[in-house]
Amino acid sequence: MRISPKSLPTALARTLTRTLVLPVVLAAIASAPAARAQESADEAIEIQGGVVGGEVSGETAEDTAAETTEETTEETRQAADPAVEAAVEGFWRGVLTLPGGSDFRIIFRVWREDDGTLSSLMDSPDQGAADLPVDRIVIEGRTVRLELTFAGAFFEGEMAADETEIEGLWHQAAMEMPLTLMRLEEVPEVRRAQEPVEPFPYAVEEVKYVNEEDDVTLAGTLTVPESIGPVPAAILISGSGAQDRDESLFGHRPFLVLADYLTRRGIAVLRVDDRGVGGSTGSVAKSTSEDLSRDVEAGFRYLATRDEIDPAKIGLIGHSEGGIIGPM
């Protein structure tokens, strides 16, 4: 059984595309891994030509002056307003309007650690980016500064007297854009319009089966349309990396959407957690594409044992590396 991408509705195709392509603006924030911060630091040391703690140093008078200025700034920094330091804890949301007119929601979550220090993470829901590390929180008087060092960005604003908003500017590279953060009681759940909502007009079953050759247990979800006879079926094969059965990525769940679409049209769908994810055993990191192809074969054999499935009409749908694994 073959399913052509052209047969998918435009909305579904757009959904899959958005899963893979994030907006270019703020891409440094959405895509740069935290490890990049350390790489940048290493590169900076190499450029300076100095050896920390050694006899050779590339440090210049300007570097020394900058360090002295920073130390002086630390000493003369205005003390934090205790009320602001307490009030900054919680959830804050603002909308960043770009020069072209596009809007991006920004959410900061701020909390106090056991040792009394403040910590924060930032989400960019419209880019599907979450848990981005805020490296530093600085409070001077009623001014709050939240820094994302690895992205070269920070927000700085003034806490309002009623402590319900922080009005200021978002700084990144050479850009400065107005941004006002409003206090939230809780972080709103992001609802994707394309995601199916119960009740479903088909059967949904949690399943497990074993790839006996590699001694791997695979857990997944089988959706079966209502029918008086055996139906065709499709196995969804995920792309590279450790993926769950919905192939969740940046807040999207394309395999859930695809399974719903196909099952509503008379095709049963099996989607499973990759090795080491969710209810599946084993490890993707220690597996080759050939190893993973045997997991697909195990799924094929499992479906062939089901009375609701026509064993002569079982097909494969692969995404990214899954498209390579399918024909193996």
RARAHU-V336761 format. One record per residue. RES is the residue in one letter. NEAR is the number of other C-alpha atoms within 10 Angstrom. Layout:
# RARAHU-V336761
RES,NEAR + RES,NEAR
This chain:
# RARAHU-V336761
M,12 + R,10 + I,12 + S,8 + P,10 + K,8 + S,8 + L,14 + P,10 + T,10 + A,10 + L,16 + A,15 + R,11 + T,19 + L,16 + T,12 + R,16 + T,17 + L,10 + V,9 + L,17 + P,12 + V,10 + V,12 + L,15 + A,13 + A,14 + I,24 + A,22 + S,14 + A,13 + P,13 + A,14 + A,9 + R,12 + A,16 + Q,11 + E,11 + S,12 + A,12 + D,11 + E,12 + A,12 + I,15 + E,12 + I,10 + Q,13 + G,13 + G,15 + V,13 + V,11 + G,7 + G,7 + E,7 + V,10 + S,13 + G,14 + E,14 + T,10 + A,9 + E,9 + D,12 + T,11 + A,11 + A,12 + E,12 + T,12 + T,12 + E,12 + E,12 + T,11 + T,11 + E,10 + E,9 + T,9 + R,13 + Q,13 + A,10 + A,15 + D,14 + P,12 + A,13 + V,20 + E,19 + A,13 + A,15 + V,22 + E,17 + G,17 + F,19 + W,23 + R,23 + G,20 + V,17 + L,19 + T,14 + L,14 + P,9 + G,6 + G,8 + S,10 + D,13 + F,18 + R,14 + I,20 + I,24 + F,26 + R,20 + V,20 + W,17 + R,15 + E,9 + D,7 + D,6 + G,8 + T,9 + L,17 + S,17 + S,21 + L,17 + M,22 + D,20 + S,21 + P,17 + D,15 + Q,24 + G,17 + A,19 + A,17 + D,14 + L,21 + P,20 + V,21 + D,14 + R,14 + I,18 + V,15 + I,22 + E,16 + G,17 + R,21 + T,20 + V,21 + R,18 + L,23 + E,19 + L,20 + T,15 + F,22 + A,23 + G,13 + A,20 + F,20 + F,23 + E,22 + G,21 + E,21 + M,24 + A,13 + A,11 + D,7 + E,16 + T,14 + E,20 + I,25 + E,18 + G,20 + L,20 + W,18 + H,17 + Q,17 + A,9 + A,6 + M,11 + E,15 + M,14 + P,17 + L,21 + T,22 + L,24 + M,16 + R,21 + L,16 + E,8 + E,10 + V,14 + P,9 + E,7 + V,11 + R,9 + R,11 + A,8 + Q,15 + E,14 + P,14 + V,8 + E,5 + P,7 + F,13 + P,12 + Y,16 + A,13 + V,15 + E,12 + E,11 + V,15 + K,16 + Y,17 + V,18 + N,19 + E,11 + E,10 + D,12 + D,10 + V,19 + T,20 + L,25 + A,23 + G,21 + T,19 + L,22 + T,22 + V,27 + P,24 + E,17 + S,10 + I,7 + G,9 + P,17 + V,21 + P,20 + A,30 + A,24 + I,23 + L,26 + I,30 + S,25 + G,17 + S,14 + G,11 + A,17 + Q,20 + D,23 + R,25 + D,21 + E,22 + S,14 + L,14 + F,18 + G,16 + H,22 + R,20 + P,23 + F,23 + L,19 + V,17 + L,21 + A,25 + D,23 + Y,17 + L,19 + T,25 + R,16 + R,10 + G,16 + I,22 + A,29 + V,30 + L,26 + R,24 + V,31 + D,23 + D,29 + R,25 + G,18 + V,18 + G,16 + G,17 + S,21 + T,17 + G,16 + S,13 + V,18 + A,11 + K,8 + S,11 + T,10 + S,16 + E,11 + D,15 + L,21 + S,18 + R,18 + D,25 + V,22 + E,15 + A,20 + G,22 + F,19 + R,16 + Y,17 + L,23 + A,17 + T,11 + R,11 + D,11 + E,19 + I,19 + D,17 + P,19 + A,11 + K,15 + I,21 + G,17 + L,21 + I,18 + G,16 + H,16 + S,11 + E,14 + G,20 + G,16 + I,15 + I,23 + G,20 + P,9 + M,12
